[in-house]
Amino acid sequence: MQFKKNLSSFSALTLTLAALCASATVLAAPFAYVPNEKSGTLSVIDTENDTVVAEIKAGDKPRGLAVSMDGKTLYVSDQPHNALLKINLEDRSILGSIDLGESPEGVSISPDGKWVAAASEISNSVNFISTATGRKMFAVKTKGKNPEHAVFSPDGKLMFVSAEEADSVDVIDVRKRKQIGSVKVGDRPRGIAFRPDGKVAYVASEIASMVYAIDVASRKVIKQIKAGNFSNGVTMAPDGKRVYISNGKDGTVSAIDTSDNTVLATIPVGKRPWNMAITPDGKKLYVANGRSNSVTVIDTEQLIPSGEINVGEMPWGVVIR
């Protein structure tokens, strides 16, 4: 009888420990990955304590990056080799590479996880890679020259593409595999982010130093917002209540209220802030500072910088697993 009681207690303890371990795994802070163009590496940041815990060799000039839906694979564009690298995030090893068009830059993944898209500057196209087969399946030509960012809408039906030598954002119908229109904005559109409901997209135009709120259904600009000088990176809060804009010339980030499209705060960061990423809980924004070789961490509740992390040379952006 006593043996059965002990066995029952042991089983209960085992289940409790297993539950605690599972909870710890679920609650573990995510990692942030930063491509360093000049170093040819990815800096891995533990967002729990904001320290670099690893460096991964990633080609010669890593730029755009996206994480697979299961969180196991990181896709990184390697500009000199016209390739998309696949990195295993479990052991941080390179699984292989996929040939792309010339000078690939921005990378994104479709909401259903089936497609990885990579913009190629020289070929003026967006390449679509199947995550199931690891093969490039098709490419869509864009009217804008030197496309930089190619971002899926939240429902995955459309893609907005920005190009450095343009004053419009190209719109691709993903199912039809072709460009179906464009939206005129300011000179040199760069970063793009959709509100989670998919109704509004925000585009930063660097030369114009303006942010454009676009009604997705009508494909018309509904608001022009003055952020800072040389606005470029765009990141949406998970709840869609704010959008963040990096201002390259000012060394700042603007926080914009998406309910009325007003600037709530201007936050100082490092030199030449570029692309950014926000944690899943929306509490911390990570900003790549291209000329400071650092990442600034912003407390989004107080809208102030909470720290700066040294990374490799010329960090291009951030993605958070």
C-alpha positions in Angstrom: 0.0 0.0 0.0 2.8 2.4 1.0 4.6 1.5 -2.3 1.5 2.5 -4.3 1.3 5.8 -2.4 4.9 6.6 -3.1 4.5 5.6 -6.7 1.5 7.9 -6.9 3.4 10.8 -5.3 6.3 10.2 -7.7 4.0 10.3 -10.7 2.4 13.5 -9.5 5.8 15.1 -9.0 7.0 14.0 -12.4 3.9 15.4 -14.1 4.3 18.7 -12.1 8.0 19.0 -13.2 7.0 18.2 -16.8 4.4 20.9 -16.7 6.8 23.4 -15.3 9.4 22.6 -17.9 6.8 22.9 -20.6 5.7 26.3 -19.2 9.3 27.5 -19.1 9.7 26.5 -22.7 6.6 28.3 -23.8 7.6 31.4 -21.8 11.2 31.5 -22.9 12.1 34.8 -24.5 12.7 34.6 -28.3 16.0 35.2 -30.1 16.6 38.2 -32.4 18.7 37.7 -35.5 20.7 40.5 -37.0 22.4 40.3 -40.4 25.7 42.2 -40.5 26.4 43.2 -44.1 30.1 43.9 -43.8 31.0 41.2 -41.3 29.1 38.4 -43.2 27.6 37.2 -40.0 24.4 37.0 -38.1 24.4 38.2 -34.5 22.1 36.1 -32.2 20.5 38.2 -29.4 18.8 36.7 -26.4 15.9 39.1 -25.9 15.6 38.0 -22.2 18.8 39.8 -21.2 19.6 41.6 -24.5 23.0 40.1 -25.0 24.7 38.5 -28.0 24.9 34.8 -27.4 26.3 33.6 -30.8 27.6 34.7 -34.2 26.7 32.7 -37.3 28.6 32.9 -40.5 26.1 33.7 -43.3 27.6 34.2 -46.7 29.5 37.4 -47.5 26.8 40.1 -47.3 23.6 39.0 -45.5 20.7 41.3 -45.8 17.0 40.4 -45.7 15.8 37.5 -43.5 12.7 35.7 -42.5 11.8 32.8 -40.1 9.7 29.8 -41.1 6.3 29.4 -39.5 7.6 26.5 -37.3 10.5 28.6 -36.1 13.1 26.0 -37.2 14.5 27.6 -40.3 15.9 31.1 -41.0 16.1 32.3 -44.6 18.8 34.9 -45.4 19.6 36.7 -48.7 23.3 36.7 -49.5 23.8 39.5 -52.0 27.2 38.7 -53.6 26.3 35.1 -54.3 22.7 35.8 -55.5 21.5 33.2 -53.1 19.0 32.5 -50.3 20.7 30.7 -47.4 18.8 28.2 -45.3 19.9 28.1 -41.6 18.9 25.5 -39.1 18.0 27.4 -36.0 18.3 24.3 -33.7 22.0 24.0 -34.2 22.6 27.2 -36.2 24.1 25.4 -39.1 23.7 26.3 -42.8 21.4 23.7 -44.5 22.1 24.9 -48.1 21.4 27.7 -50.5 18.9 28.5 -53.3 19.8 30.5 -56.4 18.0 33.8 -56.8 18.1 36.8 -59.1 20.9 39.3 -59.0 21.5 41.3 -55.8 18.8 39.9 -53.5 17.7 42.0 -50.6 14.4 42.0 -48.6 13.0 38.6 -47.6 9.5 37.7 -46.3 7.4 34.6 -45.7 3.7 34.1 -46.6 1.2 33.9 -43.7 0.5 30.3 -44.5 4.2 29.5 -44.5 4.2 28.1 -48.0 6.3 30.8 -49.7 9.5 32.7 -49.1 9.7 35.8 -51.3 13.0 37.6 -52.0 13.3 40.9 -53.9 16.2 41.0 -56.4 17.4 44.5 -57.2 19.3 44.0 -60.5 16.7 41.7 -62.1 13.8 43.9 -61.0 11.8 41.0 -59.8 10.5 39.1 -56.8 11.4 35.4 -56.5 9.0 33.0 -54.9 10.5 29.9 -53.2 8.5 26.9 -52.0 9.3 26.1 -48.4 8.1 22.5 -49.1 10.5 21.8 -51.9 13.2 24.4 -51.3 13.0 25.4 -54.9 12.5 28.7 -56.7 9.1 28.2 -58.4 8.5 31.5 -60.2 9.5 35.2 -60.3 7.4 38.3 -60.9 8.8 41.3 -62.7 8.2 44.7 -61.1 7.9 48.1 -62.7 9.9 49.8 -60.0 13.7 49.5 -60.4 15.9 48.0 -57.6 13.1 46.5 -55.5 14.1 46.3 -51.9 11.2 45.0 -49.8 8.5 42.5 -50.8 5.9 42.1 -48.1 2.8 39.8 -48.1 -0.6 41.1 -47.0 -1.9 39.4 -43.8 -4.2 37.2 -45.9 -1.4 36.3 -48.3 -3.3 37.3 -51.4 -1.3 40.5 -52.2 2.2 41.6 -52.0 3.5 45.2 -51.8 6.9 45.8 -53.3 9.1 48.9 -52.7 11.9 49.9 -55.1 14.7 52.4 -54.5 14.4 53.9 -58.0 10.7 54.6 -57.9 8.0 56.8 -56.5 5.4 54.1 -56.3 4.7 50.8 -54.5 4.1 47.8 -56.9 1.2 45.5 -56.1 1.4 41.8 -56.9 -1.5 39.3 -57.0 0.2 36.2 -55.5 -2.3 33.7 -57.0 -2.2 35.3 -60.5 1.6 35.6 -60.2 1.7 39.1 -61.7 1.8 42.8 -60.9 -1.8 44.2 -61.0 -1.1 47.8 -60.2 0.8 50.3 -58.2 0.3 53.1 -55.6 2.0 56.4 -56.0 3.9 57.6 -52.9 7.1 59.6 -52.5 10.6 59.1 -53.9 12.5 56.0 -52.9 9.9 53.9 -51.0 11.5 51.5 -48.6 10.0 49.8 -45.6 6.4 48.4 -45.7 4.1 47.0 -43.0 0.5 46.0 -43.0 -1.9 46.5 -40.1 -3.0 43.1 -38.8 -6.5 43.4 -40.2 -5.0 43.9 -43.7 -7.0 47.1 -44.4 -4.1 49.6 -44.2 -0.5 49.4 -45.2 2.3 51.9 -44.2 5.1 52.7 -46.5 8.1 54.9 -45.7 9.7 57.0 -48.6 13.3 57.9 -47.9 13.9 60.8 -50.2 10.5 62.3 -49.5 11.0 61.8 -45.8 7.3 60.9 -45.5 5.2 57.9 -44.4 2.1 57.0 -46.5 -0.9 55.2 -45.1 -2.5 53.2 -47.9 -6.1 51.9 -48.1 -5.4 48.4 -49.4 -8.8 47.7 -50.9 -8.8 50.9 -53.0 -5.0 51.1 -53.3 -5.1 54.8 -52.5 -3.1 56.9 -50.1 -5.4 58.1 -47.3 -2.8 59.9 -45.2 0.7 61.4 -45.5 2.6 61.5 -42.2 5.7 63.5 -41.6 8.1 61.3 -39.6 11.8 62.2 -39.5 14.5 62.7 -42.2 15.1 59.8 -44.5 12.4 57.6 -43.1 13.0 54.0 -44.2 12.3 51.0 -41.9 8.7 50.2 -40.9 7.5 47.8 -38.2 3.9 47.2 -37.0 3.0 46.5 -33.4 1.4 43.0 -33.0 -1.9 44.6 -32.0 -1.8 47.1 -34.9 -2.2 50.1 -32.6 1.2 51.6 -33.5 3.6 51.6 -36.4 7.3 52.4 -35.9 9.4 54.2 -38.5 13.2 54.5 -38.5 14.6 57.8 -39.6 18.1 57.3 -41.2 19.4 60.8 -41.2 18.1 61.8 -37.8 19.1 58.7 -35.9 15.6 58.4 -34.5 12.5 56.2 -34.5 9.0 57.7 -34.8 6.1 56.0 -33.0 2.8 56.6 -34.9 -0.7 56.0 -33.5 -2.5 54.1 -36.3 -6.0 55.2 -35.0 -5.4 58.8 -36.1 -2.0 58.6 -37.8 -0.3 61.0 -35.5 3.3 60.8 -34.2 3.3 59.9 -30.5 7.0 60.1 -29.9 10.4 60.5 -31.5 13.0 58.2 -29.9 16.8 58.6 -30.2 18.7 55.5 -31.5 22.1 55.0 -33.1 23.5 56.2 -36.4 21.7 55.3 -39.7 18.8 53.2 -38.2 17.5 50.8 -40.8 15.2 47.9 -40.4 13.6 46.7 -37.2 11.6 44.0 -35.4 9.3 43.8 -32.4 8.9 41.1 -29.9 5.7 39.0 -30.1 4.3 40.7 -26.9 5.0 44.1 -28.4 7.0 45.3 -25.5 10.5 45.7 -27.1 11.5 47.1 -30.4 14.9 46.2 -31.8 16.5 48.7 -34.3 19.5 48.0 -36.5 21.9 50.9 -36.5 23.9 50.5 -39.7 26.6 53.0 -38.9 26.8 52.4 -35.2 27.3 48.7 -35.6 24.7 48.2 -32.9 21.1 47.5 -32.1 19.0 49.8 -30.0 16.4 48.3 -27.8 13.3 50.5 -27.3 10.8 50.1 -24.4 7.6 50.5 -26.3 5.5 51.1 -23.2 7.5 54.1 -22.1 8.8 54.9 -25.7 12.4 55.3 -24.6 15.6 53.5 -25.5 16.4 50.9 -22.8 19.7 49.7 -24.1 22.2 49.3 -27.0 23.8 46.1 -28.1 27.0 45.9 -30.1 26.8 43.6 -33.1 28.8 43.1 -36.3 29.6 45.7 -39.0 26.7 47.4 -40.8 23.7 45.6 -39.4 20.9 45.6 -42.0 17.9 44.7 -40.0 16.4 42.3 -37.3 14.1 39.4 -37.3 12.7 37.8 -34.1 11.9 34.1 -33.8 
